[in-house]
Amino acid sequence: MSKFAITGGARGIGLALRDLLISEGHDVLTIDLSEGDVSADLSNSIGRKKAIDAIKKWAPEGLKGYIPCAGLPPVATPIEKIPSVNFFSAIETVESLQALLSMDAGSALLVASNSAPMLPHDHPFVVGCLAGDEEKSIAQIKSIGDGHIAYVGSKRALAMWMRRNVVYYAKLGIRLNAIAPGITQTDLTKQVYDDPKLGQAMKDFEKSVPSGGAATPDKIASAMNFMLGESARFIYGAVFFVDGGSDAMLRPEHF
Ligand code: NAD
């Protein structure tokens, strides 16, 4: 039995993964705003430190997997919370957990999105994220003032950061990968459906999914479980699309 830590594990995809891992006999620690095993607001450095300290205390002998799944939708306010949670909290916590992951030949599975390569993004914002400059990235995204650009750019930076760091982490004995879910029935999606500007486009997109509609969280969780498990032990640096065929439909020439 192994230990896994999941941020955003109180709801949606993170909760489905937690339940699946526990059903297989693993130990799971969830970190979330208020309903996790550990309560921490990952949008700021105090909450991130609280989460990191709690994970280190809980798994001093090592972690088999770390999944920074906490995320905010494009409609979240204020806009700066989107990169702070979706990108910076994920990277800062992964970096701080290297030693624990290394101890148990573990892996970190980042949660990107199929929207990241598909939709327009702001290059300076993505570059700022990749440079690790949270202040500058926030200033840039506030000047643009578009939540979708913030969401897509954060997820794009996350997948790029993962690809850039695969070799370094492999040398530490850690596998880095990302999952890129498509539209999934969670609170996050509901918040977008309820938005007067983005709601209809999101509903139309759901109708276009080749498999016939949005995923339920367990469908994403089962693919994540595979990526975290022994069957995936030679998989490094993959951005694994689990989206009912949307990425292949919209970007057939890319792989
Ligand atoms: P969700 O809203 O059901 O769950 C997100 C969780 O993150 C919640 O439990 C929430 O409390 C937590 N969270 C948010 N802000 C936090 C903060 N500051 N500190 C700590 N925890 C915080 O959403 P979901 O759809 O399950 O999303 C999980 C991940 O999947 C996110 O990273 C999201 O971007 C990604 N994703 C979702 C979809 C989708 O269609 N739902 C598609 C692609 C990617």
Boltz pocket constraint, residues with backbone or C-beta under 6 A from the ligand:
constraints:
  - pocket:
      binder: B
      contacts: [[A, 7], [A, 8], [A, 9], [A, 10], [A, 11], [A, 12], [A, 13], [A, 14], [A, 31], [A, 32], [A, 33], [A, 34], [A, 40], [A, 41], [A, 42], [A, 43], [A, 68], [A, 69], [A, 70], [A, 71], [A, 72], [A, 85], [A, 86], [A, 111], [A, 112], [A, 113], [A, 114], [A, 180], [A, 181], [A, 182], [A, 183], [A, 184], [A, 185], [A, 186], [A, 187], [A, 188], [A, 189]]
      max_distance: 6.0
